[in-house]
Amino acid sequence: MLLTSTGHPLRRLLLLLLPFALLFVSSSLTMILFGKGETTWFRIGLVHITEESFYRGVHIGFKTIDMALAGMIFALTTRPVMLFYSLMQRLGYAGQIRLQLHGGAPADAHGGGGVPDAADGAEGARREIRAGASRLECAVSGMR
């Protein structure tokens, strides 16, 4: 699913998948080499490999790969700016601007002083959002 649904070239995806081999090996080896179990396959010093620890280690390794791939699919298919804009809208922060006065207190703490500035700031923020979204779309289309 990862290789077909992200829209990224196969070579880039294979390059991004290389660290997953290290994740698999590092997370599974600790359980394999030092786990407990009944059927001993190999024992030397502190290293004690059993059948049960081997299966548990491989299981943990595949869980690690599963979580990493889910995160990679999310990262490769989500546009970050649009994600944060939707979070701002969902949480009710879209268009809210808190002005800081010279004393460091918000403008609304002093009886609403600076309300015209807040309206100008909100319009400027809207212009910046539109400009940033268009620049992002141009940059993303140039990467593919």
Secondary structure, 3 states (H helix, E strand, C coil): CHHHHCCCCHHHHHHHHHHHHHHHHHHHHHHHHHCCCCCEEEEECCEEEEHHHHHHHHHHHHHHHHHHHHHHHHHHHCCHHHHHHHHHHHHCCCCCCCCECCCCCEHHHHCCCCHHHHHHHHHHHHHHHHHHHHHHHHHHHHHC
